[in-house]
Amino acid sequence: MDPEIQQQLIDIEQRIRVLEKMIALDRFKAEQEKTRRITKQNQIKADRMTVRIRYEDGQPVLAEYIKDPVKFNNLVRKRIIEKRRGKWIVHPCVAKQNGYLVLDEGRSQ
């Protein structure tokens, strides 16, 4: 076989190996990104179903600032929280009935 053709075949085989490595790396990165997005979605869902409370004057009040508008609107709409005298009062029984996890920040776990 002509040495020039042999060299072209070797170059083509090397290029194929490089492309296969690139494809494998791209697939790995895509899988990592997919896993990251799913984990983030699960964390958001879990956070939206959790209410942190503490007790002030014997009443359960919200122990966190809720930045997530979806979570806040759900809590208000389901009457889990309500504002009294400038404080957000939490109804733990209603929260638990609606599937929320109520975490008492005042007690050790």
Summary of the structure (lengths in Angstrom):
residues: 109
radius of gyration: 27.8
end to end distance: 76.8
largest distance: 92.8
contacts: 236
relative contact order: 0.12
helix: 56%
strand: 21%
